[in-house]
């Protein structure tokens, strides 16, 4: 499996991906899921992938070769939106080539991508591209996307990230999101690829691959667990007596009564069954 997260913010973009793949508990591999595309000082793109590794590698190879779709590829499109269209077309091409063989083998066509970047003269943009080749774009209201094992890292992103979040704070939040996922899911693993893209730079000025020896990630892993336990212990326990109103847990709900308790009766009711003869007689009367 995998976990990738991409954030589109006022000051730029943040991309973070793990490198673990698995086809069972005894088939673990390390494959890079982040790919970078740069053309001089004209454009800079980042692609992160989740799903079937053979499918996502095939899509990436088509993009690297610069294959044209209606005369367009990543190197000549005029907008990042058009670049997302090119990636969608590459997915459709792989689907047309492979889906019948995959269906015969009982394998789903599974491909999910996060794509973002900037072309000179336009703002940074971020897209989530699906297996069908269609996509959605991040907005100031919904400024991040996750693919893969997203549920463990989502709560911290929802509580912290907003469009105007500074890049350094967003980077810390993305790493905590990844640490939470690593701690709860064995199918996500180190090393991590992290890119912090500063708006209008059109280059990968802040790019790092992090493993267990990285001092900042080690600090994140240790302190986040400690701070969570401290915060947990600082919250008061519930009061069932109602002596402390602010901690009272026994206050009835406004829209629904308490769960009913069904108790068995002391004398079980006797179930009287009609004899076969009487049943036949009753049927005959009808």
Long-range contacts (C-beta under 8 A, 24 or more apart in sequence): 1-50, 1-148, 1-149, 1-185, 1-187, 1-188, 2-33, 2-49, 2-50, 2-147, 2-148, 2-149, 2-187, 2-188, 3-50, 3-146, 3-147, 3-148, 3-149, 3-150, 3-152, 3-153, 3-178, 3-181, 3-185, 3-188, 4-33, 4-34, 4-48, 4-49, 4-50, 4-114, 4-146, 4-147, 4-148, 5-114, 5-144, 5-145, 5-146, 5-150, 5-153, 5-157, 5-174, 5-177, 5-178, 6-46, 6-48, 6-114, 6-116, 6-126, 6-138, 6-144, 6-145, 6-146, 7-126, 7-143, 7-144, 7-161, 7-165, 7-170, 7-174, 8-116, 8-124, 8-125, 8-126, 8-138, 8-143, 8-144, 8-163, 9-143, 9-161, 9-163, 9-164, 9-165, 9-166, 9-167, 9-170, 10-163, 10-164, 10-165, 10-199, 11-166, 11-167, 11-198, 11-199, 12-124, 12-167, 12-196, 12-197, 12-198, 12-199, 12-201, 13-46, 13-116, 13-117, 13-118, 13-124, 13-126, 13-195, 13-196, 13-197, 14-167, 14-170, 14-171, 14-174, 14-194, 14-195, 14-196, 14-197, 15-46, 15-48, 15-114, 15-116, 15-193, 15-194, 15-195, 15-197, 16-174, 16-175, 16-177, 16-178, 16-192, 16-193, 16-194, 16-195, 17-48, 17-192, 17-193, 18-148, 18-178, 18-181, 18-182, 18-188, 18-189, 18-190, 18-191, 18-192, 19-189, 19-190, 19-191, 19-192, 19-193, 20-187, 20-188, 20-189, 20-190, 21-53, 22-187, 25-186, 28-189, 30-189, 30-191, 32-193, 33-193, 34-193, 34-195, 35-60, 35-63, 35-64, 36-195, 36-204, 36-207, 37-63, 37-74, 37-75, 37-117, 38-202, 38-203, 38-204, 39-75, 41-120, 41-202, 41-203, 42-119, 42-120, 42-202, 43-74, 43-75, 43-117, 43-118, 43-119, 43-120, 43-202, 44-117, 44-118, 44-197, 44-201, 44-202, 44-203, 44-204, 45-74, 45-80, 45-83, 45-115, 45-116, 45-117, 46-115, 46-116, 46-117, 46-195, 46-197, 47-87, 47-113, 47-114, 47-115, 48-113, 48-114, 48-115, 48-147, 49-111, 49-112, 49-113, 49-147, 50-112, 50-113, 50-147, 50-148, 51-110, 51-111, 51-112, 51-131, 52-107, 52-108, 52-109, 52-110, 52-111, 55-94, 55-98, 55-109, 55-110, 55-111, 56-111, 56-113, 58-94, 58-98, 59-87, 59-90, 59-91, 59-94, 59-111, 59-113, 62-90, 62-93, 62-94, 63-87, 63-90, 77-119, 78-119, 79-119, 79-122, 80-116, 80-117, 80-118, 80-119, 80-122, 80-124, 80-125, 80-127, 81-125, 81-127, 81-137, 83-115, 83-117, 83-119, 84-115, 84-127, 84-129, 84-135, 84-137, 87-113, 87-115, 87-129, 87-133, 87-135, 88-129, 88-133, 88-134, 88-135, 89-133, 91-129, 91-131, 91-132, 91-133, 92-132, 92-133, 95-131, 95-133, 112-147, 112-148, 113-147, 114-145, 114-147, 116-197, 117-197, 118-197, 118-199, 118-200, 118-202, 120-202, 123-199, 124-197, 124-199, 148-188, 149-181, 149-185, 149-187, 149-188, 152-180, 152-181, 152-183, 152-184, 152-185, 153-177, 153-178, 153-180, 153-181, 155-180, 156-180, 167-196, 167-198, 171-196, 172-220, 175-216, 175-217, 175-220, 176-220, 176-224, 179-217, 179-220, 179-221, 179-224, 180-224, 183-225, 192-217
